[in-house]
Amino acid sequence: MTEDHVFTLTEAERERTGAVADALAEVEPRLVDDRSWLDACRGMSEELPERLRRRLRAFRHDPRADGMLLVRNLPSAPALAPTPTVQESVERAATPAAGTIALVSSQLGEVIAYRDEKSGALVQNVVPVAGREEQQSNAGSVPLELHVENAFHPYRPDMVALLCLRPDHDGGAGLRVASIRRAVALLPHDVRKVLGEERFRTEVPPSFGGPGGQAPPHPVLYGDFDDPDVRVDFHATHPEDEQAAEAMTVLRAALDTVTRAVYLRPGDLAIVDNRVTLHGRTHFTPRYDGEDRWLHRTFIHLDHRRSRALRADNGQVLS
């Protein structure tokens, strides 16, 4: 991974971003999921520093080889509330931190959510939850398998944004990222061909109609043969036959070769292009003392119109 995936705000840009986020947090009714607040967020996102807006637009146009942009030195709260500890934790109140991730996300596309995931909240908390350490989910603390977010869904996010409010105690929780743009050259022609065929199924999680539910058969690689998009979750995607299984094994090895870990600190925002880059997480040990790892998360669609049939009243939440 090269350093061109990192964009660091100057102190003046950081102050400007903080001022916009603070002002947005005061917009009535001070609720992230309210339509009028979101309208204000879209407009106020144009007040972000010009250099940041230009870099975000460039990333939207071309996520480059890594398919990930790390924005550093965003404003962070001098004093934080205790890290949430409950399952399905979300941010409904329009805090400056929620405003920051919403503003940046709005410069890329439309912030969306899924009715069956975290109650359809647009800004979600990624925090460890006691008793769920072994889960392959944002509530767990064991290594999280590389995956495309909501790989089972026909309208999965185009991008996923993760804003660090608080790192884990030991600083060891790494965001793992692996770009198919870097891995595809490591795949033999015949393997790429198999991965491009509808010979794979991805389990639907319980909240979306599982367990046991499955999306229709789908390819793992699709689009341009030499610069494909990827659709796989190494915990939930299963091959339909032996040749497909072998191809998945080769793909996994190639992705492991190009996987890198990014260690987020307060004020770091990682934007992952969910079409070309998988993400996961390394192991960490939570203490459940109010000081555990805490990220905000948003999902972003670049083409809002394509999911219109699933969004009541042309809102942001897919049913």
Summary of the structure (lengths in Angstrom):
residues: 319
radius of gyration: 19.0
end to end distance: 36.6
largest distance: 56.8
contacts: 1046
relative contact order: 0.20
helix: 32%
strand: 24%
